Amino acid sequence: MSRHDVGQSLQLPAQVDLVWLGEQADEHGLRWLLVHADDGINWGERRARRWVLSHDVAPEIAPAFVPEHVQQVRLFDEAGELLIWREGKAWRGRWLTETSESETTDVVHLLWGVETEPLQNGFVLLNEGAEGLRHAPPAVKQHFDPAQERAALHIRHHLAYDDSGQVYIRVSRLVGLGAQLRNKGE
C-alpha cells in the first residue's frame, strides 16, 4: 500500500481485530481509532504500540471491541486514513491520503458533548444534555479546558470538478482530534 495512492483499495484479512489494526496503525503512523459497532462507538489512541480504548476507561459507555459487532473502523492521522467497513460477511477497505496534486479543504466538526468529565488514562466523557448522548474520546490535548473549549474532529475533503466546472467533494477523510474554542453562550 503506497502512502501516495489516493483511495487505494486494500486486501483485508478475513477477520479484522485489534492486533491487525495495531499493525496497520504502526506501519502508517496512524494515532487515532474510531469504531462504529452495532452496540455503540469506541474511540482509541495508539500509545507505545498498544491501543487504549474508550472501553478500557468507560465500559459503561463504550462497548468492548467484538469483531462480529463492528460496522466500520477508521484509523487516521495527518498521514492518512484507513477506512474499513463490513459488506455482508466480508470486509472492504480503502487507504486515503494526499498527493501533491490533491486539492483539499479542511473543516472542523464539533463532537457531541457540551458537558465534560475527565476520565482516567487521558480520556474524557462527553455528554450532550437532554439527548443523553455520551461517548468517551481521548482528551484532545494535555490541558483540555472544557469550560473554554469543545472537542473537535478535523476532516479533510478532497475536491473535484464536474463537466461544467462546479466543484464538489469527491471523498472525505478524518485527519485528527483537536479542540475548538467555545463560542459565547455555548
C-alpha positions, 0 to 999 in steps of 0.5 A, spaced: 500 500 500 503 506 497 502 512 502 501 516 495 495 512 492 489 516 493 483 511 495 487 505 494 483 499 495 486 494 500 486 486 501 483 485 508 484 479 512 478 475 513 477 477 520 479 484 522 481 485 530 485 489 534 492 486 533 491 487 525 489 494 526 495 495 531 499 493 525 496 497 520 496 503 525 504 502 526 506 501 519 502 508 517 503 512 523 496 512 524 494 515 532 487 515 532 481 509 532 474 510 531 469 504 531 462 504 529 459 497 532 452 495 532 452 496 540 455 503 540 462 507 538 469 506 541 474 511 540 482 509 541 489 512 541 495 508 539 500 509 545 507 505 545 504 500 540 498 498 544 491 501 543 487 504 549 480 504 548 474 508 550 472 501 553 478 500 557 476 507 561 468 507 560 465 500 559 459 503 561 459 507 555 463 504 550 462 497 548 468 492 548 471 491 541 467 484 538 469 483 531 462 480 529 459 487 532 463 492 528 460 496 522 466 500 520 473 502 523 477 508 521 484 509 523 487 516 521 492 521 522 495 527 518 498 521 514 492 518 512 486 514 513 484 507 513 477 506 512 474 499 513 467 497 513 463 490 513 459 488 506 455 482 508 460 477 511 466 480 508 470 486 509 472 492 504 477 497 505 480 503 502 487 507 504 486 515 503 491 520 503 494 526 499 498 527 493 501 533 491 496 534 486 490 533 491 486 539 492 483 539 499 479 543 504 479 542 511 473 543 516 472 542 523 466 538 526 464 539 533 463 532 537 457 531 541 458 533 548 457 540 551 458 537 558 465 534 560 468 529 565 475 527 565 476 520 565 482 516 567 488 514 562 487 521 558 480 520 556 474 524 557 466 523 557 462 527 553 455 528 554 450 532 550 444 534 555 437 532 554 439 527 548 443 523 553 448 522 548 455 520 551 461 517 548 468 517 551 474 520 546 481 521 548 482 528 551 484 532 545 490 535 548 494 535 555 490 541 558 483 540 555 479 546 558 472 544 557 469 550 560 473 554 554 473 549 549 469 543 545 472 537 542 473 537 535 474 532 529 478 535 523 476 532 516 479 533 510 475 533 503 478 532 497 475 536 491 473 535 484 470 538 478 464 536 474 463 537 466 461 544 467 466 546 472 462 546 479 466 543 484 464 538 489 467 533 494 469 527 491 471 523 498 472 525 505 477 523 510 478 524 518 485 527 519 485 528 527 482 530 534 483 537 536 479 542 540 475 548 538 474 554 542 467 555 545 463 560 542 459 565 547 453 562 550 455 555 548 
